[in-house]
Amino acid sequence: MNERILKLKNLYKDSSKHSTYQNIPSFVQEALGYQEHINEEWRGDTARYKFILGFLQELKVDSIVDIGANTGFFSHSLMKDLPNISVTAIEPNKNHAEFIREINEIFNLTNIKVIDKPLQIENFDTLQNEFDCALILNVLHHAGVDFDQDKVKEPYEVWDYMENYLNKFSKVSSLIILQLGYNWGGDKTKPIVPTSDCYQMFSNLYNSAQRSGWNIREVAYYFKREQEYKTMPQSILDTIDNDESKSRDLFNSWCLSMDISTSSEFYKRPLLILENSAN
Ligand SMILES: C[S@@+](CC[C@H](N)C(=O)[O-])C[C@H]1O[C@@H](n2cnc3c(N)ncnc32)[C@H](O)[C@@H]1O
Protein backbone atom coordinates (compact mmCIF):
# COMPACT_ATOMS: atom_id res chain seq x y z
CA MET A 1 0.00 0.00 0.00
CA ASN A 2 1.13 3.46 -0.87
CA GLU A 3 2.78 5.18 2.12
CA ARG A 4 0.50 8.19 2.03
CA ILE A 5 -2.61 6.03 2.23
CA LEU A 6 -1.08 4.05 5.08
CA LYS A 7 -0.41 7.28 6.94
CA LEU A 8 -4.00 8.43 6.33
CA LYS A 9 -5.34 5.07 7.54
CA ASN A 10 -3.33 5.26 10.77
CA LEU A 11 -4.41 8.80 11.49
CA TYR A 12 -8.02 7.94 10.72
CA LYS A 13 -8.15 4.88 12.95
CA ASP A 14 -6.60 6.25 16.11
CA SER A 15 -8.08 4.61 19.18
CA SER A 16 -10.03 7.61 20.46
CA LYS A 17 -13.76 7.82 21.12
CA HIS A 18 -14.65 9.64 17.89
CA SER A 19 -12.56 7.45 15.65
CA THR A 20 -13.87 5.64 12.55
CA TYR A 21 -16.77 8.06 12.45
CA GLN A 22 -16.94 9.79 9.08
CA ASN A 23 -16.85 8.77 5.45
CA ILE A 24 -13.92 9.62 3.24
CA PRO A 25 -14.99 12.44 0.86
CA SER A 26 -15.82 11.10 -2.59
CA PHE A 27 -13.15 13.15 -4.40
CA VAL A 28 -10.51 11.63 -2.09
CA GLN A 29 -11.88 8.11 -2.62
CA GLU A 30 -11.86 8.57 -6.37
CA ALA A 31 -8.39 10.10 -6.64
CA LEU A 32 -6.58 7.87 -4.13
CA GLY A 33 -8.67 4.71 -4.25
CA TYR A 34 -8.85 4.99 -0.47
CA GLN A 35 -12.00 4.41 1.53
CA GLU A 36 -13.14 3.44 5.00
CA HIS A 37 -16.26 1.45 5.71
CA ILE A 38 -18.99 3.14 7.74
CA ASN A 39 -22.22 1.24 8.27
CA GLU A 40 -24.69 3.87 7.10
CA GLU A 41 -27.66 1.83 8.30
CA TRP A 42 -26.71 2.93 11.79
CA ARG A 43 -24.98 6.27 11.31
CA GLY A 44 -23.92 8.07 8.21
CA ASP A 45 -22.91 11.17 6.34
CA THR A 46 -24.40 10.69 2.87
CA ALA A 47 -27.98 11.77 3.61
CA ARG A 48 -27.12 14.65 5.93
CA TYR A 49 -24.44 15.93 3.57
CA LYS A 50 -26.92 15.96 0.70
CA PHE A 51 -29.35 18.01 2.79
CA ILE A 52 -26.69 20.43 4.06
CA LEU A 53 -25.16 20.93 0.62
CA GLY A 54 -28.58 21.53 -0.94
CA PHE A 55 -29.30 24.18 1.67
CA LEU A 56 -25.92 25.92 1.37
CA GLN A 57 -26.04 25.92 -2.43
CA GLU A 58 -29.10 28.17 -2.24
CA LEU A 59 -27.31 30.73 -0.09
CA LYS A 60 -24.36 32.94 -0.76
CA VAL A 61 -21.91 31.48 1.70
CA ASP A 62 -18.25 32.53 1.58
CA SER A 63 -16.95 31.17 4.85
CA ILE A 64 -17.76 28.14 6.97
CA VAL A 65 -16.49 27.02 10.34
CA ASP A 66 -16.83 23.29 11.02
CA ILE A 67 -16.72 22.76 14.79
CA GLY A 68 -15.77 19.20 15.68
CA ALA A 69 -14.64 18.60 12.09
CA ASN A 70 -13.48 15.05 12.92
CA THR A 71 -11.64 13.74 9.82
CA GLY A 72 -12.94 16.60 7.69
CA PHE A 73 -15.67 14.92 5.66
CA PHE A 74 -17.89 18.02 5.73
CA SER A 75 -15.06 20.55 5.49
CA HIS A 76 -13.47 18.89 2.48
CA SER A 77 -16.68 17.90 0.70
CA LEU A 78 -18.03 21.44 1.00
CA MET A 79 -14.75 22.90 -0.25
CA LYS A 80 -15.05 20.79 -3.37
CA ASP A 81 -18.75 21.37 -3.96
CA LEU A 82 -18.97 25.09 -3.15
CA PRO A 83 -16.37 26.89 -5.26
CA ASN A 84 -14.54 29.81 -3.62
CA ILE A 85 -15.56 29.15 -0.02
CA SER A 86 -13.05 29.24 2.77
CA VAL A 87 -13.32 26.70 5.55
CA THR A 88 -12.02 26.64 9.10
CA ALA A 89 -11.99 23.12 10.50
CA ILE A 90 -11.77 22.90 14.31
CA GLU A 91 -10.78 19.47 15.55
CA PRO A 92 -8.98 18.94 18.88
CA ASN A 93 -8.02 15.34 18.15
CA LYS A 94 -4.44 15.82 16.92
CA ASN A 95 -4.46 12.73 14.67
CA HIS A 96 -7.70 13.73 13.02
CA ALA A 97 -6.54 17.32 12.60
CA GLU A 98 -3.40 15.91 10.98
CA PHE A 99 -5.57 13.74 8.71
CA ILE A 100 -7.30 16.90 7.49
CA ARG A 101 -3.93 18.64 6.94
CA GLU A 102 -2.61 15.63 5.05
CA ILE A 103 -5.57 15.73 2.64
CA ASN A 104 -5.01 19.48 2.24
CA GLU A 105 -1.44 18.83 1.27
CA ILE A 106 -2.15 15.96 -1.14
CA PHE A 107 -4.82 17.96 -2.97
CA ASN A 108 -3.10 21.32 -2.57
CA LEU A 109 -6.12 22.82 -0.79
CA THR A 110 -5.19 26.25 0.45
CA ASN A 111 -8.55 27.73 1.40
CA ILE A 112 -8.84 25.64 4.52
CA LYS A 113 -7.45 26.36 7.94
CA VAL A 114 -7.16 23.69 10.61
CA ILE A 115 -7.33 24.53 14.31
CA ASP A 116 -6.42 21.59 16.54
CA LYS A 117 -7.68 23.10 19.81
CA PRO A 118 -11.11 22.64 21.39
CA LEU A 119 -13.56 25.47 20.91
CA GLN A 120 -15.19 26.44 24.19
CA ILE A 121 -17.28 29.44 25.18
CA GLU A 122 -14.22 31.17 26.71
CA ASN A 123 -12.20 31.00 23.52
CA PHE A 124 -14.78 32.07 20.93
CA ASP A 125 -12.76 35.31 20.75
CA THR A 126 -9.74 33.45 19.40
CA LEU A 127 -11.59 32.98 16.11
CA GLN A 128 -10.47 36.09 14.38
CA ASN A 129 -13.14 36.43 11.76
CA GLU A 130 -16.89 36.08 11.65
CA PHE A 131 -18.29 33.25 9.52
CA ASP A 132 -21.30 33.03 7.24
CA CYS A 133 -22.18 29.58 8.53
CA ALA A 134 -21.13 27.25 11.33
CA LEU A 135 -21.56 23.50 11.43
CA ILE A 136 -22.02 22.31 15.01
CA LEU A 137 -22.83 18.70 14.31
CA ASN A 138 -22.96 16.23 17.19
CA VAL A 139 -20.58 18.11 19.46
CA LEU A 140 -22.54 19.87 22.20
CA HIS A 141 -23.96 16.75 23.91
CA HIS A 142 -20.30 15.98 24.69
CA ALA A 143 -19.96 19.17 26.79
CA GLY A 144 -19.02 18.25 30.35
CA VAL A 145 -17.48 14.96 29.15
CA ASP A 146 -15.07 15.87 26.32
CA PHE A 147 -14.70 19.58 27.20
CA ASP A 148 -15.92 22.22 29.64
CA GLN A 149 -16.03 19.52 32.34
CA ASP A 150 -16.55 22.12 35.05
CA LYS A 151 -19.67 23.54 33.38
CA VAL A 152 -21.83 20.44 32.89
CA LYS A 153 -21.99 17.98 35.77
CA GLU A 154 -25.23 16.16 34.95
CA PRO A 155 -26.85 15.19 31.63
CA TYR A 156 -29.77 17.65 31.93
CA GLU A 157 -27.30 20.55 32.38
CA VAL A 158 -26.35 20.19 28.69
CA TRP A 159 -29.48 22.23 27.89
CA ASP A 160 -28.45 25.29 29.91
CA TYR A 161 -24.91 24.94 28.61
CA MET A 162 -26.15 24.85 25.03
CA GLU A 163 -28.32 27.92 25.57
CA ASN A 164 -25.36 29.86 26.89
CA TYR A 165 -23.12 28.55 24.09
CA LEU A 166 -25.60 29.51 21.36
CA ASN A 167 -26.22 32.89 22.92
CA LYS A 168 -22.51 33.77 22.90
CA PHE A 169 -22.10 32.17 19.47
CA SER A 170 -23.90 35.01 17.68
CA LYS A 171 -20.47 36.76 17.57
CA VAL A 172 -19.01 33.85 15.61
CA SER A 173 -21.54 33.20 12.84
CA SER A 174 -24.92 34.39 11.62
CA LEU A 175 -26.12 30.92 10.64
CA ILE A 176 -25.76 27.57 12.39
CA ILE A 177 -26.47 24.05 11.24
CA LEU A 178 -26.95 22.15 14.47
CA GLN A 179 -27.28 18.47 15.34
CA LEU A 180 -27.28 16.98 18.82
CA GLY A 181 -27.20 13.43 20.23
CA TYR A 182 -29.67 12.11 22.79
CA ASN A 183 -27.04 10.71 25.16
CA TRP A 184 -24.61 12.72 27.28
CA GLY A 185 -21.11 12.12 25.97
CA GLY A 186 -22.58 9.28 23.87
CA ASP A 187 -23.33 7.22 27.02
CA LYS A 188 -26.66 5.39 26.57
CA THR A 189 -27.13 5.21 30.35
CA LYS A 190 -27.12 9.01 30.58
CA PRO A 191 -29.75 10.42 28.21
CA ILE A 192 -30.29 14.17 28.00
CA VAL A 193 -33.69 13.24 26.51
CA PRO A 194 -35.03 9.66 26.22
CA THR A 195 -34.34 8.26 22.76
CA SER A 196 -38.00 7.26 22.52
CA ASP A 197 -39.16 10.87 22.91
CA CYS A 198 -38.30 12.56 19.63
CA TYR A 199 -40.77 15.35 20.28
CA GLN A 200 -38.99 16.25 23.54
CA MET A 201 -35.68 16.49 21.69
CA PHE A 202 -37.25 18.69 19.03
CA SER A 203 -39.04 20.99 21.47
CA ASN A 204 -36.01 21.32 23.78
CA LEU A 205 -33.83 22.24 20.81
CA TYR A 206 -36.43 24.64 19.48
CA ASN A 207 -36.89 26.38 22.84
CA SER A 208 -33.16 26.54 23.66
CA ALA A 209 -32.39 28.02 20.26
CA GLN A 210 -35.14 30.62 20.60
CA ARG A 211 -34.23 31.59 24.15
CA SER A 212 -30.63 32.08 23.09
CA GLY A 213 -31.64 34.55 20.40
CA TRP A 214 -31.79 32.40 17.25
CA ASN A 215 -34.64 31.96 14.76
CA ILE A 216 -35.39 28.43 13.70
CA ARG A 217 -35.34 28.61 9.93
CA GLU A 218 -35.70 24.91 9.18
CA VAL A 219 -35.83 21.57 10.95
CA ALA A 220 -35.20 18.39 9.00
CA TYR A 221 -35.59 14.72 9.86
CA TYR A 222 -34.37 11.57 8.20
CA PHE A 223 -36.96 9.64 6.21
CA LYS A 224 -35.92 6.03 6.37
CA ARG A 225 -37.74 4.86 3.25
CA GLU A 226 -36.31 7.55 0.96
CA GLN A 227 -33.01 7.67 2.90
CA GLU A 228 -33.02 11.43 2.92
CA TYR A 229 -33.66 14.36 5.22
CA LYS A 230 -36.87 16.26 4.69
CA THR A 231 -37.91 19.61 6.07
CA MET A 232 -40.55 19.63 8.75
CA PRO A 233 -43.85 21.25 7.73
CA GLN A 234 -44.10 24.87 8.84
CA SER A 235 -47.45 24.08 10.55
CA ILE A 236 -45.60 22.17 13.28
CA LEU A 237 -43.16 25.02 13.86
CA ASP A 238 -46.03 27.49 13.89
CA THR A 239 -47.94 25.69 16.66
CA ILE A 240 -45.08 24.96 19.08
CA ASP A 241 -45.16 28.44 20.62
CA ASN A 242 -48.85 28.58 21.45
CA ASP A 243 -50.27 25.06 21.47
CA GLU A 244 -47.77 22.51 22.77
CA SER A 245 -50.14 19.54 22.70
CA LYS A 246 -51.32 20.25 19.14
CA SER A 247 -47.74 20.60 18.04
CA ARG A 248 -46.87 17.25 19.70
CA ASP A 249 -49.78 15.58 17.86
CA LEU A 250 -48.78 17.07 14.51
CA PHE A 251 -45.18 16.11 15.12
CA ASN A 252 -46.08 12.54 16.06
CA SER A 253 -48.23 11.96 13.00
CA TRP A 254 -45.53 13.42 10.75
CA CYS A 255 -43.00 11.10 12.44
CA LEU A 256 -45.28 8.11 11.91
CA SER A 257 -45.33 8.86 8.20
CA MET A 258 -41.53 8.70 8.06
CA ASP A 259 -41.22 5.68 10.31
CA ILE A 260 -38.83 7.46 12.66
CA SER A 261 -39.42 5.09 15.60
CA THR A 262 -37.53 2.33 13.81
CA SER A 263 -34.51 4.51 13.04
CA SER A 264 -31.28 4.35 15.02
CA GLU A 265 -30.59 6.99 17.68
CA PHE A 266 -28.37 8.80 15.18
CA TYR A 267 -31.07 9.09 12.53
CA LYS A 268 -33.52 10.37 15.15
CA ARG A 269 -31.37 13.48 15.55
CA PRO A 270 -32.87 16.39 13.67
CA LEU A 271 -30.84 18.89 11.68
CA LEU A 272 -31.70 22.44 12.67
CA ILE A 273 -30.90 25.55 10.69
CA LEU A 274 -30.68 28.57 12.96
CA GLU A 275 -30.32 32.17 11.88
CA ASN A 276 -29.32 35.05 14.04
CA SER A 277 -32.50 36.92 14.95
CA ALA A 278 -30.58 40.22 15.00
CA ASN A 279 -29.95 39.98 11.23
C1 LIG B 1 -19.36 12.88 17.57
S1 LIG B 1 -18.08 13.62 16.68
C2 LIG B 1 -18.96 14.50 15.41
C3 LIG B 1 -18.13 14.77 14.20
C4 LIG B 1 -18.79 15.60 13.11
N1 LIG B 1 -19.11 16.93 13.56
C5 LIG B 1 -19.98 14.90 12.53
O1 LIG B 1 -21.13 15.14 12.94
O2 LIG B 1 -19.78 14.06 11.65
C6 LIG B 1 -17.61 14.96 17.76
C7 LIG B 1 -16.36 15.66 17.30
O3 LIG B 1 -16.18 16.87 18.05
C8 LIG B 1 -14.82 16.98 18.45
N2 LIG B 1 -14.79 17.85 19.64
C9 LIG B 1 -14.94 17.49 20.93
N3 LIG B 1 -14.87 18.59 21.72
C10 LIG B 1 -14.68 19.65 20.91
C11 LIG B 1 -14.53 21.05 21.12
N4 LIG B 1 -14.57 21.58 22.35
N5 LIG B 1 -14.36 21.86 20.07
C12 LIG B 1 -14.34 21.34 18.82
N6 LIG B 1 -14.48 20.01 18.56
C13 LIG B 1 -14.65 19.19 19.58
C14 LIG B 1 -14.40 15.55 18.67
O4 LIG B 1 -12.99 15.38 18.67
C15 LIG B 1 -15.10 14.84 17.52
O5 LIG B 1 -14.34 14.85 16.33
The ligand as a Gaussian input file, in Angstrom:
#p B3LYP/6-31G(d) Opt

LIG

0 1
 C      -19.364000      12.878000      17.572000
 S      -18.082000      13.618000      16.676000
 C      -18.962000      14.495000      15.412000
 C      -18.127000      14.770000      14.197000
 C      -18.791000      15.600000      13.107000
 N      -19.110000      16.930000      13.556000
 C      -19.981000      14.898000      12.529000
 O      -21.125000      15.144000      12.941000
 O      -19.783000      14.058000      11.649000
 C      -17.615000      14.957000      17.757000
 C      -16.356000      15.665000      17.299000
 O      -16.183000      16.867000      18.055000
 C      -14.824000      16.983000      18.449000
 N      -14.788000      17.848000      19.642000
 C      -14.937000      17.488000      20.929000
 N      -14.868000      18.589000      21.721000
 C      -14.683000      19.652000      20.913000
 C      -14.529000      21.050000      21.124000
 N      -14.567000      21.585000      22.350000
 N      -14.358000      21.860000      20.067000
 C      -14.344000      21.344000      18.819000
 N      -14.483000      20.010000      18.560000
 C      -14.653000      19.188000      19.580000
 C      -14.398000      15.547000      18.669000
 O      -12.995000      15.384000      18.671000
 C      -15.103000      14.838000      17.516000
 O      -14.343000      14.851000      16.335000

